[in-house]
Amino acid sequence: MKGCRSVVRALCPLIALLYGLRADPSLQLLPAPENVTIYSYNLQQDLRWEPIKESDPLHPVTYTVQYELTSEKNSYHNLCLNIIETHCNISKFTEIKIYFKIVLRVRAEQGNLTSKWTLTPTFQATRNTTIGPVKSLSLSAYPEEHYSLYVRFQNPLLVENKWKMLYQLNYWKKITGVKTTVNITQTSERLKGLDPWTEYCVDVTVFADHKVGETSEAICAMPTASGTSFEVTTCPMPCSCFST
């Protein structure tokens, strides 16, 4: 009997340690998602983060994303629930208006285990988004007037907004590089009185209220008396991000 009691006493510290590990919630937490970043381009928002390492391959790690309005503290609302992807398309949730100031948070989940929440800084799409260059910029001869070029492009913003859009159109002779600037509100413009058989280039920059967009790639064409021209195309620009 004494030997049995000695064995029990020897096991007591191990039993206490195992009980402590089981009772301490902090030791059962999953690692929190890292590099949580809001990518916002042309008022399209996507929350992204790095995946955490899975310790149990039989139970995949999922993620939950929530948001709160800065005007409603401690009142979070669900967005993406139990997803295996490491991103959440915020733009598809119409209840989040582009002028709302919000905080997003994401956590990892695996079975009964969860991580701590990782929060983003306060975000407002109308303030933090990056505006890209105009789309489908083209330059062609104007068929009804000689020595002219016709500039066409599309607004880069597909999301409805109340911004006043202004387009700064620069054009210049390729041989000199001396630019002439025209500010317009429409998405097309006729450049008149150009020199024939001289190559001209144009680029366009978007101004939306207080924000300045990215300048488009320059394209060049040559007006002729017959109303024909040579044309090139534009390239996409990179986006910026907003992260923790």
N, C-alpha and C positions, 0 to 999 in steps of 0.2 A: 504493500500500500504506500509505504514511504517513497518507493521508486516511482510509482504512478504520479504521486503528488509532485515529485521533483520534475517529471516530464511536463506536467501541466504548467508548473511555474515557469519552466524554460520557454514554453510556447506562448505565454501571456504577452510578452512584448511584440511578438510577430502578429498575434491576433489583434492587438490594439492598433498596430500599424495598418493592417489590412482594413480594419473598421474605420480608421481615420481617413484612409484614402477613399473609401466608399462614401463617407459622410461629408467630405469637403467638396462642395460643388465646384470650386475653382480648379480642382484637379481633374474634373471631368469635362472641362470646356474644350471645344474644338478651337483651333487657331482662327482668329478673326481674318476676314478677307483683307488683302493689302492692295495698295495702288488703285484705290477706288477713284475713278475719274469720270467726270461728265464730259462727254464729247458733244459739242454743240456747233453745228455748221448749217448756215441758212435756216436757223430756227428749228432744226431737227435735232432732238436730244437723245443720247444713248448713254446709259450708265454702264461702265465696264470695270472689271476687277480681275485680279490674278486668282486662279484656282488654288484651293488648299490641297495638301497632300491627303490622300485617302488611306486611313489605317485599317479599314474593313472593306475589302472589295465586294463582299456580299451585300453591303448596304451603301449604295452610292451617296455621295455628298450632294445635297441640294441647297438652294439659296432662296432667301426671301428678301424682297425690296419693299421699303415703305417710304412715305414722304409725309412731311408736315409743313403747314404754312407757318411762316415766322410770326404771323399775327395770331396763331392758335398754338401756343406752347403746349408740349406734352400731349398732343392729339395727332397720333400717327395714323395713316391710312394705307392699306395694302395696295401694292401695284403688281409686282410679279411674285407669285407664290410657288414654292417647292419646285423651282426650275433647276435643271442640270446645267444650263448654259451659264456662262460667266459674263452675261450682259443683259440689260433690260431696256427695251425700247420705250423711253418715256413719252415720246411724241404721240404714240397711239392712244394714250389716255387723255381724252378730250376734256376731262374735268380739270386738268392742270393747264391753265391759261398761260400764254407766253409772257404775260406781265406779272405773274405771281412770283413772290419771293418764297422760295422753298428750301428745305433741307432734306436730303435723301440719306437713307441708311440701308445697309445690307448686312446680313449675317449668314453663316453657314449652318447646316443642319444635317445630322446623320443619326437615324434612329431616334433615341431619346436624348441624344447629345446636341447641344447648340453652341455656337460661338458668341462672343460679345458682338454688339453692333459696331460697325464702322460707319462714321458719319462723314458727309461732305460739308464743305463750307456752304454758306448761304448762296443760292443760285437764282438768277433771274434771266430768262432766255433773252429778253429784249436788251439786256445790258451785257451779258456774257457771251452771246453767240458770235461766231465769226461769219461775216458775209463774204461769199465767194465772188468770183468774177461773173460778168454777164454770160449767158449761155448762147450758143449758136451764133456767135458773131460772124457776120459775112460782109463782104465788100464786093460790089459788082458795078458794072457800068450802068448808067441811067439811060434807058432806051429812048426817052423822049427829048433828051438834051445832050448835045455833044460836050465833051470835056468835063463830064461830071461823074461822080461815083456815089452809089447809094449804100448807106450803112444800115444794117439790120442786126438786131440782137433780141434776146429775151431776158426778162427780169429773173434773177437767180432765186428769188424767194417764191416758193410755192404755197407757204402758209399765209393765210389771210392776216393782215396787220393794218394798222392805221398810220404807218410811216409815210411821210412825203418823200417820194423817190426822185432823186436828181441824178442825172448821168453826166459825167464829165468826159467829153469826147475829145481826144487829142488826134490831130492828123499832121503829117509832115512829109516833105519830099525825102525819100530814102537817101538820096545823094547828099543832102545837107543836114538832116536831123533837126532842123529848126521847127519847133512845134507851134501849132495854132490850137487854141482851146475853145471849145464850144460847149456851153452848159445847156442841156435839154431835159425835158420831162417825158418825152415820148421815146419809144424804143426803135426809132428809125430816123434817119437824117440824110438829106441830100447835100453833098459837097459840090458846090458849083464853081465855075471859072477856073478850073484846074488846067495845068499845062498838058497838052497832048503828048503821048509817048513818054511820059515821065512817071516813074513808079512812086506811088504814095502809100504811106502806112498809117494805120489807125490803132488806137487802143481805147478802152473804156473803163472808167472807174465809177462804182456805185456809191452814192451818198444817201443814207437813209436816216433822216433826222440827225442824231448826234454821232452815228456810226459811219465809218469809212470802210468800204469794201475793198477786196483785193483787185488790183488792176489786171485786166485781161492780158493774154498774150497778144502781141501786135500781129496784125495781118496786113498784107500789102497787095496792091493791085495797080494796074496801069490803065487810065482812061484813054479811049481812042475816039476818033471821029465817027467810027462805024458802030459804036455802042457795044463793044466787046471788051473783056478784061481778063486778066489772070488773077486767080484767087487762091489763098491758102487758108488753113483752118487753125483753130485755137487748141490749147492744151488745158487740162484741169489743174487746179491749184490745191495745195495741201490745206488741211483744216487745223484748228488749234484745239486745245483741251482745257478743262477746268477741273483741277484735282485737289485731293487732300494734301 
